[in-house]
Amino acid sequence: MVRCLIVDDNANNRLVARYIFEDLHCDVTEANSAHAAHEELAKDGIDMVLLDWMMPQMDGIAFLKSLRADVRHKNLKVVMCSAKEGEAGIATAMEAGANAWLPKPITFDAAQKILKDLGLGN
């Protein structure tokens, strides 16, 4: 079973993502900030992070760069999730180390495709 960490400061966004990824047979953990996400990742066993871009204190891009700077997380799959539109936003996320981009609002079909593309689902 894929262990997915959902990192988003908005509780409603986390709830929607939780329902979708649980329906896709993922074991879901949540974090409401980058700091809380670091604590969850320290526990080990996370396969994928669904990461919101716009968060207070540390945004998703800064958090992603901190993950990629840590060799323990070099193989961790990170999916940047945002309502930001456009190629520039996607390029920024990919340059920071994202493995994939998932636009908000998240849909079941898009989440399923991302899991498959990352080699984490059927």
Buried (B, 14 or more C-beta within 10 A) or exposed (E): EBBBBBBBBBEEBBEBBBEBBEEBEBBBBBBBBBEBBBEBBEEEEBBBBBBBBBBEEBBBBEBBEBBBEEEEBEEBBBBBBBEBEEEEBBEBBEEBBBBBBBBBEBEEEBBBBBBEEBEBBE
